[in-house]
């Protein structure tokens, strides 16, 4: 059903903005009037607020934090949503909060109202809110959601920051090699032709690469773009993603880092869900779908099925391989038998996050000198390849 953003006046003349769902604009006007308001403006809103706009993750985090704080202070839910909608400075976010507020005022639960915003809230967010509403501790759940989202953003930021410098070095190295092949090497072509001598093999290879890039560079670029598009199309298919993820998990260093990252996400999400009162099976399904790997998600779905059939949690998780090593499974087994599983999952997430941070720093510290070494080897080979004919000619003259 379409959504319409409206501006209206209340009976005492105060302005009020909001979003309402209706079949058409006329139905939206009538619905606004039925609330005792005088509509002064009406426009259709897109699925994420204003047409063509999206709600940033930072706005969702602010929504959870503000709503949790207001509810903890004793503010009723409808009033809290009104305050958040009024104070939001992002048009798309304000429209989304207005639609949620409208659904709640119409008698729906907050979880159902949030689920109506397709793709805006993660399944873990909605599952935790639903559990908080049924258990009467919604403000506590929203605080936990805020903390979880903040930790997830910090973790993603550290991963991206760790990759920036190696990628920058690789781009610079590629640019330097292309410059040498396109501008530096052709300067020697006429000189070498005048020697009337057979050139060393390395010089011939370098000159061949230079000529290929100089005369057929556009073909090389088009072939590279076509290869990238084909790879992207292959990775868009589930089978291609599975092959790529399995390859990544087998790579030294990278595989361990990805497994640790999946362990952090799974343990933190599962621990947060269990702390919020979500049943174990539902929590495992939600947490397993958010680890960022189809291979590991499939293994976790199989583990959830074993739990449904009556197997202990730690025994069912033994099949996920490197994501949960033996030491982690042992600590979870003890925690499960003592009733401290949620606390142990969150503790394991914290220690794994520190381990991931160390692993990323180690990978970056190894990647930097390796890339510099490769760059120096390529540039040095080009320089040596260009100087070898000169030295050979000089030796012949002597």
ZAMAR-61704 format. One line per 3 residues: number of its first residue (from 1); their letters; for each residue x, y, z of C-alpha. Coordinates in steps of 0.2 Angstrom, whole numbers, plus 2048, in hexadecimal, padded with zeros to 3 digits. Example, Ala and Ser with C-alpha at 12.3 -4.5 7.8 and 13.67 -1.06 7.14 Angstrom:
ZAMAR-61704
1	AS	83E 7EA 827 ~ 844 7FB 824
END
This chain:
ZAMAR-61704
1	XXX	800 800 800 ~ 807 811 7FC ~ 80D 81D 809
4	XXX	809 830 80A ~ 813 83D 813 ~ 807 84A 81A
7	XXX	807 85B 822 ~ 7F8 860 82C ~ 7F1 86B 83A
10	XXX	7EA 865 84A ~ 7D9 86C 852 ~ 7E3 879 85C
13	XXX	7ED 87E 84D ~ 7FD 875 850 ~ 807 86E 841
16	XXX	809 85B 840 ~ 812 851 833 ~ 811 83E 830
19	XXX	810 830 824 ~ 800 826 821 ~ 7FC 817 816
22	XXX	7ED 817 809 ~ 7E8 811 7F8 ~ 7E9 822 7F0
25	XXX	7EC 834 7F4 ~ 7D9 837 7F7 ~ 7D8 829 804
28	XXX	7E7 830 80D ~ 7DF 841 80E ~ 7CF 839 815
31	XXX	7D9 82F 822 ~ 7E2 83F 828 ~ 7D2 848 82A
34	XXX	7CB 839 833 ~ 7D8 83C 840 ~ 7D1 84D 843
37	XXX	7DF 856 83A ~ 7DE 863 82C ~ 7EA 85D 81E
40	XXX	7F5 86B 816 ~ 800 861 80B ~ 801 84F 805
43	XXX	80E 846 7FA ~ 812 834 7F7 ~ 821 82C 800
46	XXX	82C 81F 7F9 ~ 82F 80E 801 ~ 83D 815 80B
49	XXX	836 826 80F ~ 838 834 802 ~ 838 82E 7F0
52	XXX	84A 828 7EB ~ 851 82A 7FD ~ 857 81D 80A
55	XXX	858 81D 81C ~ 86B 81C 822 ~ 870 80F 82F
58	XXX	875 81D 83A ~ 863 823 83B ~ 85D 811 83F
61	XXX	86A 811 84D ~ 864 822 853 ~ 852 81C 853
64	XXX	856 80D 85E ~ 860 817 86A ~ 854 825 86B
67	XXX	844 81A 86D ~ 84D 80F 87A ~ 852 81F 884
70	XXX	840 826 883 ~ 838 816 888 ~ 844 813 897
73	XXX	83F 825 89D ~ 82D 820 89D ~ 827 828 88E
76	XXX	818 81F 885 ~ 81D 816 875 ~ 811 821 86A
79	XXX	818 831 872 ~ 82A 82B 870 ~ 827 827 85D
82	XXX	820 839 85B ~ 82F 841 863 ~ 83B 837 858
85	XXX	831 83B 848 ~ 831 84D 84C ~ 843 84E 851
88	XXX	84A 844 842 ~ 853 84F 835 ~ 854 842 827
91	XXX	845 843 81C ~ 845 830 818 ~ 847 82C 82A
94	XXX	839 838 830 ~ 82D 830 823 ~ 832 81E 829
97	XXX	830 822 83B ~ 81F 82A 837 ~ 819 81B 82E
100	XXX	81E 810 83D ~ 815 81C 849 ~ 806 81B 83E
103	XXX	805 808 83F ~ 808 808 852 ~ 7FA 815 854
106	XXX	7EF 809 849 ~ 7F1 7FC 856 ~ 800 7F2 84F
109	XXX	80F 7ED 859 ~ 820 7F6 857 ~ 828 7E6 850
112	XXX	81A 7E4 843 ~ 81B 7F7 83F ~ 82E 7F6 83C
115	XXX	82C 7E6 832 ~ 821 7F0 826 ~ 831 7FB 821
118	XXX	838 7EE 815 ~ 84B 7ED 816 ~ 84D 7FB 823
121	XXX	84F 7F0 833 ~ 859 7E1 834 ~ 850 7D1 839
124	XXX	85A 7D0 849 ~ 853 7E2 84D ~ 841 7DD 84B
127	XXX	843 7CC 854 ~ 84A 7D5 863 ~ 83C 7E2 863
130	XXX	82F 7D5 862 ~ 837 7CB 871 ~ 838 7DC 87B
133	XXX	826 7E0 877 ~ 820 7CF 87D ~ 82B 7CF 88C
136	XXX	828 7E1 892 ~ 83A 7E6 891 ~ 83A 7F0 880
139	XXX	845 7FE 886 ~ 852 7F2 88C ~ 852 7E9 87B
142	XXX	853 7F9 871 ~ 863 7FD 87C ~ 86A 7ED 877
145	XXX	866 7EF 865 ~ 86F 800 865 ~ 87E 7F9 86D
148	XXX	87E 7EA 861 ~ 87D 7F6 852 ~ 88A 801 858
151	XXX	896 7F3 85B ~ 892 7EC 84A ~ 896 7FD 842
154	XXX	8A6 7FE 84B ~ 8AC 7ED 846 ~ 8A7 7F1 833
157	XXX	8B1 801 834 ~ 8C0 7F8 83B ~ 8C0 7EB 82D
160	XXX	8BE 7F9 820 ~ 8CC 803 827 ~ 8D8 7F4 827
163	XXX	8D5 7F2 815 ~ 8D7 804 80F ~ 8EA 805 80F
166	XXX	8EE 7F4 806 ~ 8E1 7F8 7F9 ~ 8E9 80A 7F7
169	XXX	8FA 802 7F5 ~ 8F4 7F6 7E8 ~ 8EC 804 7DE
172	XXX	8FC 80E 7DF ~ 906 800 7D9 ~ 8FB 7FC 7CA
175	XXX	8FC 80F 7C5 ~ 90F 80F 7C6 ~ 910 7FF 7BC
178	XXX	904 806 7AF ~ 90E 817 7AE ~ 91E 80E 7AB
181	XXX	917 802 79D ~ 90E 810 794 ~ 91A 81F 796
184	XXX	92B 819 79C ~ 92E 809 791 ~ 92A 810 780
187	XXX	938 81D 782 ~ 944 80F 781 ~ 93C 806 772
190	XXX	946 810 764 ~ 956 80F 76E ~ 955 7FC 76F
193	XXX	951 7FA 75D ~ 961 803 758 ~ 96B 7F6 762
196	XXX	968 7E9 755 ~ 96A 7DC 762 ~ 95F 7CF 76A
199	XXX	957 7D6 77A ~ 956 7CC 78A ~ 946 7C2 78D
202	XXX	941 7CD 79B ~ 942 7DC 790 ~ 938 7D5 783
205	XXX	92A 7D0 78F ~ 92A 7E2 796 ~ 92A 7E9 785
208	XXX	91C 7DD 77F ~ 911 7E2 78F ~ 914 7F5 78B
211	XXX	90F 7F3 779 ~ 900 7E9 77D ~ 8FA 7F6 78A
214	XXX	8FF 805 77E ~ 8F7 7FF 76F ~ 8E9 7F3 775
217	XXX	8E6 7FB 786 ~ 8D3 7FE 783 ~ 8D1 7EC 77F
220	XXX	8DA 7E7 78F ~ 8CF 7F3 799 ~ 8BF 7ED 791
223	XXX	8C5 7DB 794 ~ 8C8 7DF 7A6 ~ 8B7 7E7 7A8
226	XXX	8AE 7D8 79F ~ 8B7 7CC 7AB ~ 8B2 7D7 7BA
229	XXX	8A0 7D7 7B4 ~ 8A0 7C4 7B1 ~ 8A8 7C1 7C3
232	XXX	89A 7CD 7CA ~ 88D 7C3 7C1 ~ 894 7B3 7C7
235	XXX	895 7B9 7D9 ~ 883 7BF 7D8 ~ 87D 7AD 7D6
238	XXX	87C 7A2 7E6 ~ 887 795 7DF ~ 895 7A2 7DB
241	XXX	894 7A9 7EC ~ 896 798 7F4 ~ 8A5 794 7EA
244	XXX	8AD 7A5 7ED ~ 8A9 7A4 800 ~ 8B0 793 801
247	XXX	8C0 799 7F9 ~ 8C1 7A8 805 ~ 8BF 79D 814
250	XXX	8CE 792 80E ~ 8DA 7A0 80B ~ 8E8 7A2 818
253	XXX	8E4 7B0 824 ~ 8D5 7B7 81A ~ 8CB 7A7 81E
256	XXX	8CF 7A8 831 ~ 8CA 7BB 831 ~ 8BA 7B7 828
259	XXX	8B6 7A9 834 ~ 8BA 7B4 843 ~ 8AF 7C2 83C
262	XXX	8A0 7B6 83A ~ 8A3 7AF 84C ~ 8A2 7C1 853
265	XXX	892 7C5 84A ~ 88A 7B4 84E ~ 88E 7B4 860
268	XXX	88A 7C6 863 ~ 879 7C5 85A ~ 874 7B4 862
271	XXX	87A 7BA 874 ~ 870 7CB 871 ~ 860 7C1 86B
274	XXX	861 7B5 879 ~ 863 7C3 886 ~ 854 7CB 87F
277	XXX	849 7BC 881 ~ 849 7B5 870 ~ 847 7A2 86F
280	XXX	856 799 86A ~ 851 792 85A ~ 84A 7A3 854
283	XXX	85A 7AB 85A ~ 865 79E 851 ~ 85C 7A1 840
286	XXX	85E 7B4 841 ~ 870 7B4 847 ~ 875 7A6 83A
289	XXX	86E 7B1 82C ~ 879 7C0 831 ~ 88A 7B9 831
292	XXX	88E 7BF 820 ~ 892 7AE 818 ~ 887 7A2 80F
295	XXX	892 794 813 ~ 892 797 826 ~ 87F 79C 825
298	XXX	87B 78B 81E ~ 885 782 82B ~ 87C 78C 839
301	XXX	86B 788 831 ~ 870 776 832 ~ 875 778 844
304	XXX	864 781 848 ~ 85B 771 841 ~ 865 766 84D
307	XXX	860 771 85B ~ 84E 770 856 ~ 850 75D 856
310	XXX	856 75D 868 ~ 869 75E 867 ~ 873 76A 873
313	XXX	878 77A 86B ~ 88B 778 86D ~ 88A 766 865
316	XXX	880 76D 856 ~ 88D 77B 854 ~ 89B 76F 852
319	XXX	898 76E 83F ~ 89B 780 83B ~ 8AE 77D 83B
322	XXX	8BB 78B 83D ~ 8AD 798 842 ~ 8AC 790 853
325	XXX	8BC 788 858 ~ 8BD 77A 865 ~ 8C1 786 873
328	XXX	8B2 791 86F ~ 8A6 782 86F ~ 8AD 77C 880
331	XXX	8AA 78C 888 ~ 898 78D 880 ~ 895 77B 886
334	XXX	899 780 898 ~ 88F 790 897 ~ 880 786 890
337	XXX	880 77A 89E ~ 881 788 8AB ~ 874 793 8A3
340	XXX	880 7A1 89F ~ 87F 79E 88C ~ 87A 7B0 887
343	XXX	888 7B8 892 ~ 895 7AC 88B ~ 890 7AF 879
346	XXX	892 7C2 87C ~ 8A3 7BF 885 ~ 8A9 7B4 876
349	XXX	8A3 7C2 86A ~ 8AE 7CE 873 ~ 8BD 7C3 874
352	XXX	8BB 7BE 862 ~ 8BA 7D0 85D ~ 8CA 7D4 865
355	XXX	8D2 7C5 85C ~ 8CB 7CB 84B ~ 8D3 7DC 84F
358	XXX	8E4 7D4 851 ~ 8E2 7C9 842 ~ 8DD 7D8 837
361	XXX	8EC 7E2 83E ~ 8F8 7D3 83A ~ 8F1 7D1 828
364	XXX	8F3 7E3 825 ~ 905 7E3 82C ~ 909 7D5 821
367	XXX	900 7DB 811 ~ 909 7EC 812 ~ 91B 7E6 810
370	XXX	915 7D8 804 ~ 90D 7E5 7F8 ~ 91C 7F0 7F9
373	XXX	927 7E1 7F5 ~ 91C 7DD 7E6 ~ 91C 7EF 7E0
376	XXX	92F 7F0 7E2 ~ 932 7E0 7D9 ~ 927 7E5 7CA
379	XXX	92F 7F6 7C9 ~ 940 7EF 7CB ~ 93D 7E2 7BE
382	XXX	938 7EF 7B2 ~ 947 7FA 7B5 ~ 953 7EC 7B4
385	XXX	94B 7E5 7A4 ~ 94D 7F6 79C ~ 95F 7F8 7A2
388	XXX	965 7E7 79D ~ 967 7EA 78A ~ 971 7FA 78E
391	XXX	97D 7F0 799 ~ 97E 7E3 78C ~ 982 7EF 77E
394	XXX	98F 7F8 78A ~ 997 7E7 78D ~ 998 7E3 77B
397	XX	9A0 7F4 777 ~ 9AD 7F2 784
END
